[in-house]
Amino acid sequence: MSRSRRRPTDPNVITVHLGQFTREHANAIAEELERAGIVWWFKEPGFLSQVWEFGVRLFVDRERLDEAKQIAAKVRASSSGAVGPGSGEPS
C-alpha cells in the first residue's frame, strides 16, 4: 500500500472506520473488499504519529459495513494481525 489512498470520488458514498490492522492484514482485507465491490480507502500513521499509532486504518462504504466486517473477520481468522489490544476488530 502507498502512504494514502484517495477517498472515494463518488459524493454519494460515505465511509466509516472498519478497523486498524497490520499492513499485511490490511492488504489481504483490501483485496477481498475489492473482490466484493466494496468501496474502501486507508490511512497510515503520519511521520510523527507513527511513534504512538501502529497499523493501517481501513474505511469502507457505510452501506456495506456489515459485509466488510464479515470479510475482515474471515481474513483475521486465517491468521492473527490485530494491532494492539482490541485493535483490528471491526468497529
C-alpha positions as CSV (number, residue, x, y, z in Angstrom):
1,M,0.0,0.0,0.0
2,S,1.2,3.5,-0.6
3,R,1.1,6.1,2.2
4,S,-2.5,7.0,1.4
5,R,-5.4,6.2,-0.9
6,R,-7.7,8.9,-2.2
7,R,-11.1,8.9,-0.7
8,P,-14.0,7.8,-2.9
9,T,-14.8,10.3,-5.6
10,D,-18.5,9.5,-5.6
11,P,-20.1,12.1,-3.4
12,N,-22.9,9.7,-2.5
13,V,-20.6,7.2,-0.8
14,I,-20.0,7.8,2.9
15,T,-17.2,5.8,4.5
16,V,-16.8,4.6,8.1
17,H,-14.0,3.1,10.1
18,L,-13.7,-0.6,9.7
19,G,-10.6,-1.2,12.0
20,Q,-6.9,-0.9,12.4
21,F,-4.8,-3.7,11.0
22,T,-1.2,-4.7,10.3
23,R,-0.2,-3.8,6.8
24,E,-0.3,-7.4,5.8
25,H,-3.9,-7.9,7.0
26,A,-4.9,-4.5,5.6
27,N,-3.7,-5.7,2.2
28,A,-5.5,-9.0,2.4
29,I,-8.7,-7.3,3.6
30,A,-8.5,-4.7,0.8
31,E,-8.1,-7.5,-1.8
32,E,-11.3,-9.1,-0.5
33,L,-13.1,-5.8,-0.4
34,E,-12.2,-5.2,-4.0
35,R,-13.5,-8.6,-5.0
36,A,-16.8,-7.9,-3.2
37,G,-17.0,-4.5,-4.9
38,I,-17.0,-2.6,-1.6
39,V,-15.6,1.0,-1.8
40,W,-12.7,1.4,0.7
41,W,-9.7,3.6,1.5
42,F,-7.0,3.5,4.1
43,K,-4.8,5.8,6.1
44,E,-1.4,5.0,7.6
45,P,0.1,6.9,10.5
46,G,1.9,10.1,9.6
47,F,5.6,10.8,10.3
48,L,5.1,11.9,13.9
49,S,2.1,9.8,14.8
50,Q,3.8,6.6,13.8
51,V,5.6,6.8,17.2
52,W,2.3,6.1,19.1
53,E,0.0,4.8,16.4
54,F,0.6,1.5,14.7
55,G,-1.0,-0.2,11.7
56,V,-3.2,0.8,8.9
57,R,-6.8,2.2,9.4
58,L,-9.3,0.9,6.8
59,F,-12.5,2.8,6.0
60,V,-15.4,1.3,4.0
61,D,-18.7,2.3,2.4
62,R,-21.1,2.6,5.4
63,E,-23.9,0.9,3.4
64,R,-21.8,-2.3,3.3
65,L,-20.2,-2.1,6.7
66,D,-21.7,-5.4,7.9
67,E,-20.4,-7.2,4.9
68,A,-17.0,-5.6,5.3
69,K,-16.9,-6.7,8.9
70,Q,-17.5,-10.3,7.9
71,I,-14.7,-10.1,5.3
72,A,-12.3,-8.6,7.9
73,A,-13.2,-11.3,10.4
74,K,-12.7,-14.0,7.8
75,V,-9.2,-12.7,7.0
76,R,-8.3,-12.3,10.6
77,A,-9.5,-15.9,11.4
78,S,-7.0,-17.2,8.8
79,S,-4.1,-15.6,10.9
80,S,-3.6,-13.0,13.7
81,G,-2.9,-9.5,12.6
82,A,-4.6,-7.2,15.0
83,V,-2.6,-4.2,16.2
84,G,-2.6,-3.6,19.9
85,P,-5.2,-4.7,22.4
86,G,-8.6,-4.9,20.8
87,S,-7.4,-3.3,17.6
88,G,-8.2,-4.8,14.3
89,E,-11.7,-5.7,15.5
90,P,-14.0,-4.1,13.1
91,S,-15.9,-1.4,14.9
